[in-house]
Amino acid sequence: MLDPKVFKAYDVRGIYPTELDEEGAYAIGRAYVEQFEPQQIAVGRDMRLSSPAMAKAVMAGAADGGADVLDVGLVGTEMVYFAVGQLELDGGVMVTASHNPKEYTGMKIVRAGALPVGGDSGLMEIRDRALISFGEPQRRGEIREENIWPAYVVRVLSFVDLDEIKPLKVVIDAANGMAGVMLPPILERLPIEAIPYFFEPDGTFPNHAPNPLLPENREFIIEKVREHGADLGVAFDGDADRCFFVDDTGEFVPGDFATTLLAESILEKHPAAKIIYDLRASWAVPEAIERAGGVPLINRVGHAFIKQRMRDEDAVFGGEVSGHYYFKEFSQADSGVVPFLLMLELISKRGRKLSEILRPLRERYFLTGELNTPVPDVDAKLEELQQRFADEGRISHLDGISVDADEWHMNVRPSNTEPLLRLNLEARSRDLMERKRDEVLAVIQE
C-alpha cells in the first residue's frame, strides 16, 4: 500500500498499514536510490510497532536499487543525520512518524550532508517513481549494521563544557519515545540529578502522545517539576529531534524564548556569527542576537528552508518556534539533545533560576503562541487579511502574510497539510496583544 497523499511537504507520513505498509516502504527505498543514485546510505528507525518491518523494507528497496546500506538500528532522527554527516554518506532514511499518534508511520529522507529531501527538492519525484513498477535489480547493494553511538555521544557533548554544568535537578519526560534510548549514555556523563519519566520506548504511547507542543501533553512534566522542586523540566517529542523546556516554576518556555537564550549561548562561543530564526518568532530573538553582537537573519518556516539558508549564509545556529534547533557543527541539522545540553550549561553559568533569566523577556514581549483556525478558502482569507491590515504596518509575503507595525506584528500562514490558517502575533503590551489578536481572529473566523 502506498497512498500518494503520504508524501508531505517535508517528509513521508501516513497511517499504517492502510495508507503506507512494507510494500510501500520498499518502493520508497528503491525509488529514492534510483532517483538520486547514492552509493551508500544510512537507515535508522524509531520505537513504533511498525518500524522494524518498515525499516527492513526500506533497506531491501534501497539495496535492490543498488545502494549499500548501513543499518544504524534503533536511534533518534538526529542520529541518522549525524551518521550521514560523520561517515560522509550519500544520504539516509529515518523510519519515523515523529510526534504523530501511534497508528502512523513515516520517513524523513536526506541526501549527502544531511540535506533534507522535501516536496520541492525531490520527494515528489520519489513519489512518482515509487508508484510505478520496478524492473529486476541490476545490482544488489550490501546491508550491514553500523554502531554510531560512541561517536554520536562524543559529538553532542562537545557542544558544552562539562566542567561548567552544576548538579541541577532536572525532570525529563521522554514520552516513551526515542529520548529514553538516546539520553542514558549522555546522562551518565553529566553531574545533574536527572529524574526520568517514560524512558521505556513503547510505540503504543501508554502515558501520553509524544507531542509536547500540545498543552495537554505538557501537564505531566509541569506537575512533576513543581512536585520535585526541579530547576528545569525537559520534554522530548517522539523521535527526539525536538526538546521543550519548562522553567523552575513549572511555566512552559515558548520556542522563541528558548531560541533567544540558545542564541546568546552560541554567540558567546562564536562571536559575531549569523543566526537564522523563523518569521513567527518574537522580537526577542533578533533583538537579543543584535545585543550579543550577532547577525539575525529571518527565514520562512520549515526545516528544508532553514537548513539550506544556514549553508548559504554559513550560519552557526538556527531556531524555530516549533522547537527545532539547528547547528552548523551538527551537519546544519536539528537536534533535541544539543539544546538540552546547552540549556543546562547556560543555567549553570548564569547562576540564576531559569524563571529569573526569562523574566525580562516575559515582561517585555507578549505572545499569542500559534493559534490555528480552519477556513474554507485559505487564499481568499489571506487576501482579506491583507486588505484589512495593509494600512497598519509593512506587509510581506515570505510565508503567508506578515504585518510589521511599530508596537505589534503578526504572521498568518497556511498549513501544509490541512485547510488551516496559523496565526502568531506579538505586541509590546498585553492589552495590545489581546486586542490585535481578537481583531485578526475576527477576520479569520468570520
N, C-alpha and C positions, 0 to 999 in steps of 0.2 A: 504493500500500500504506500502510495506516495501522492498525497493530495497537493496540487500546485500551491495552495494557499499557505503551506507551511513555510514557504520562502518569504521571509520578512525583510525589512529594510536593513537590519544589521546582522541577522542570523537565521537559523532554521529552528522553528518551534511548532509543535503540534501535539495532539492527543494520541497517545499510544494505546492500542495499535490501529485505531480507526482512521487516523489521518497520516500516520507515519509508523512503519514497522521495520523489521530487519531487512526485508526485500528492498524497501525504500532506502534504508541506510546503506546497503550495498551499492545501490545505484548512485547515491550521492558521493560516496567514497570514490567510486570508479570515474564518475563524471568530473569530479574535482581534479583528479590526476590527468585525465585526458584533456581537460581544458587548459591547465597550467603547466603540465609536464614536469612536475617536481621529481627530482631523483630520490630524495629521502625526506620523509615527514615523521612527525610525532603524533601519536593518538593517545589521548587520555580520556577518563570517564569519571562521572560523579557517582553518588551513592544511590541514585534512583533504582528501583527494582528492575527496570528495563535496560539499564545502562550497560551491564556486562554483555548481554546479547547484542545490543545495538553497536557497541564499540567493536565487538568481534566482526560484525557485518561490515562496518566501515573499513576496518583493516583489510578484510578479504577483498572488498571492492577496490581499494587503493592498490593492493598488491597485484590484483588482476589487471589493473590499469598500467602497471609497470613500475610502480614506486617501491622502494624499500621502506619498511615501516618500523619505527621504534615504538613499542608498546610501553608507555610510561605508567600505565596502571591506574589505580585509584588516586586521583590528585585533584587539587583545586584548579580552576581555569587558568589562573596566572602561572601555574607550574608548566602548563603546555606552552604558554607564551615564553616563559623562561627557557624551556628546553629548545625551542626553535631558535632563540637568540644565542644562547650559550653554546649550543652544538653546531651553530651555523647551518641549520637545516633549511630546506626549501619551502617548508610550510608545516601546518599542523591542524588537527581537528580535535576539539574538545566535545565529547558527548555529554551534554548537559541541557537542562531546561531552566537553569539559573534559579530564579526566585518563584517560578510558576508552581501551581498546585501539583500534587503528586501524580495525577494522571498524564502529565505532559512529558514529552521527550524533546530532544533538540540537539543542535550542534552550533558551536562557534568555530569558524573556519578562518585560518590566517595563511598568508604567504610568507616568503623569506623576510626576516627581520620582524616577525610577528605583526605585519601589516594586515589589518582585517579585510576579509572578503565580504562586501556588503552588496546591497541592491544595485549600486551604481559602480561597483568595482569587481564584477564577475559572478556574483551569486545568481543572477537571472540566467546567465549563460550556463552555469552548472545545472540549474533547474531544467533548462531546455534539453540539455544532453541527457540528464537523468530520466527524463520522461519518454525517451525513445530506447529501442532495444540495442544491446551491445553485441558486437561480433565476438569471435573467440579471442581470448587473451593472446597478445603477441609475445609478451614476456611477463612472467610472474615474478614480482618482487619478493624479497625476503622479509619475514616478520620476526622480530626478536625483541626481547624485553630489555629495557634500559632503566637503570636506577639513577634518577636525577636528584634525589633527596639531599645527599650531603652538600652538593654544590648549591642547591637552592637555599638551604638554611644559611650557608656562609654568605650568600649574596644579600638576602634580606637583612641579616644582622649587620652588614657593612654600612647600612644607611644611618646607624646610630652609634654613639659612644656608650658601650655597655656600662662603663665606669660612672657615667653621669646619671644612670637610672636609679632612682631610690626605691625602697621597699614599699611601694604603693599597694593599696588594697584594690583589686580590680575584679569586678564581676564580668564574666564573659558568657554570652549566650550564642552557642553555635547552631541552634535551631535544628539539631540532628542532621546538619549539612556537612560540607567538606571542611569547615574550620575545625571541627572536632578531630579530624585526622591530621590536619596541617600544623596546628598550633603546639601539640605536646613537645616535639623536638626543639621548638623555639622557646617555649616557656621554661624548659629545664635549664636554659642558659640565662634566664632573667632573674633578677633579685626580687621580683614582685611577689605579693601574696595573691595568687590567682584563685578565684572562686568560680569553677567551671560549671556550666549547666548545659545539658542536652548535647554532650560531646559524642554520644554514640551515633554513628552515621546510620540513618534509618529513612529510607525513601518513602515511608508512609507518613512521615512528619507527625508523630503521635502527639506532640505538645502544642505546636502552633505552626502556621505556614512560615516558610523561610524568606519572608519579605518584610524587613524592618521598616520600610517606608510607610507601611500601613500602621496607623496608630494602635490598632488592636493587637498587633504583634509586638509592640513595644511595652505593653502594660507589664509583662512579667519582669523584664530587666529593670524597669523603673522601680517596681516594688522591691526587687532584690537589692538594688543599690541603696535604697533607703533603709531596708531591713539590716543590711550588713554595715551601714555607715561607711560605704566604699568611697574611694577617691575618684573612681571612674567606672562607667559601665560601657561595654563594647558589644554590639550585636552584629552578627555577620549574616549575609544572605546565603542562599542555598549552595552556590558554587564558590563562595568565599572570596569573590573578587571585589566585593564592596563591604565596607565596615561603617557602622553608625555609632555615634557616641552619645552617652548620657552623662551629665555632669554630677558632681558630688551631692547635689540637692535632688537628683532624680529628674532634672529637666533635660529634655531632648535637645541636642545641638544641631541646628539646621546645617545642611550641607555647605551652604555659602559661608557660614561662620567657621566651620571646620576647615574649609579651603583657605580662609583668611589666616588662621593660625598656622596651618601647614606651610603656606607660602612664606610667612615670616620665618619659620624654622629653616626652610630650604634656603632662603636668601642670606641667612647667617653663614651658611656653608658655601653659597655660590653668589657672591655679591654682584649686583647689577644684572642679574640674569633675567631672561624673558620668561614670563609665566602666562599660560593660557587659562582663561576662565570662560564659562558659558554665559550667554546673554540673558539667562534668567536670574543671574546672581545679584546679590545685594551690592550696593555701592561700597560696602565694607571691603570687598575683595580688591578692586583696583586702587582704592584709596590707601589701604594698608600696604599693598605692593609698592606704590609710589613712595610712601613714607619710608619704607625699608630700602629704598634705592633700586628697586627692580623695575621691570618694564611690563606693564599689564597689557595683554592682548585679548580682546573679546572675540568670541567664536560662536558659530552656530552649535546647537546641541547635537550630540551623537559621537560615539567613540571613534568611528571611522574618520570623521572630520577633524576631531581633536588630535588624533594620532598623526594624521598627515600634516596638520599645521605645526605640530611640535617638530617634525622633521624639517619642514620648510623654514621654520624660524630658529631652529636649534634651541628650542625652549627646554628648560630643565624640569619643569613641573607643569601639570595641568590639573584643574579640578572642576568637577561638575556638581551642581546642586543635588543630583541624584545619588551622590556617594561614590562616584567613580573618580579615582585619583591616579594620575599617570606620571611616570618617572622616566626621564631620559636614560638613567643608568639601569633601567629595567626594560630595555628594548622599547622605550617610549610606550610601554604597555601599562595597563591598570593593575593595581594590586590592592588587596584588602589588608594584607599583613603589614606592609611597609608603613601605611599611615597609622596603624595601631602602634607600631614601634616608635614612630616619630612623635605621636601624642604623649606616650609615656616619657620620652626624653624631654619634651617641651615642658610638661607639668613639673618634672623633677628639677629642671634647670631654673625655672622661674620661681620655684619655692612657694607657690601660692595655690590655693584651690582653683580648680578649673572654673567654677562658678564666678570666682573673683576675676579671673583672667577674661572671662566673657562679658562681665558686667558692662564695660564701656560700649561694647557692641550692642548689647541688648537695650541700653539706654539711648542709643543714637539711631539705630536702624530698626524700622518697624515693617515686618514682612507678613504677607498673607500666607506664605507657603504656596504649594501648587494646588489650584482649585480646578477640578475637571467638570465640564458640563457637556452632556450630549446635545448635539444640534443637528437638525435635518439637512442643512446645506452649509457646509464649512466655508466655502468660498464667498457665498453671499453674506454670511455673518462677518467675515473678516473685512469685506468691503464696507459693511455698515459701521463697523468699529472705526475704520479709517475716517469715514465721513464725520462721525460723531466727535472724534478726539483730535482730528488733524490740527485744529487751531490751538490746542493746549500744549503742544510740545513738538519736538523734532520727530519725524516719522522715519522708520527704516524697516526694511523687509529682508534682513539677513536670514530670518527664520520666523515665518508667520508675520506678525506686525508688532513693532516695538514703538512705544511713545516715551520720549525722554523730556520731562519738564524739569524746572529748577528744584521743585520740592517733592516730586514724585516721579516714578517711572514704572512702566509695565511692559510685559511681553505676553502676547496671546499667540499660541502656535497650535496647529492641528496635530492630533495623534497620528502616528504612522500606521496604526492597526485598526482604529475604531473611528466612527464619526463623532469625535470629541474635540472640544477646544480646551486647552490648558492655559490657565491664567496664573502668572506670577506678577505680583505688584508690591512696590515698596514706597514708603513715604518717610519724611523727616519727623513726623509726629504720628502717634497712634490714631488721633482723631482724623487726620487727613487720610491715613491709610485706609481706615474703615469707610470713610466717605467715598473715596475714589473706587475702592473695591466694590461697594454697593452700586455705584454708578455704572461701572463696567459690567458687572454681573447682570444688571437690569437690561442692558443692551443685548448681552449674550442670550439671556433666558427669555426675552420677550417673543 
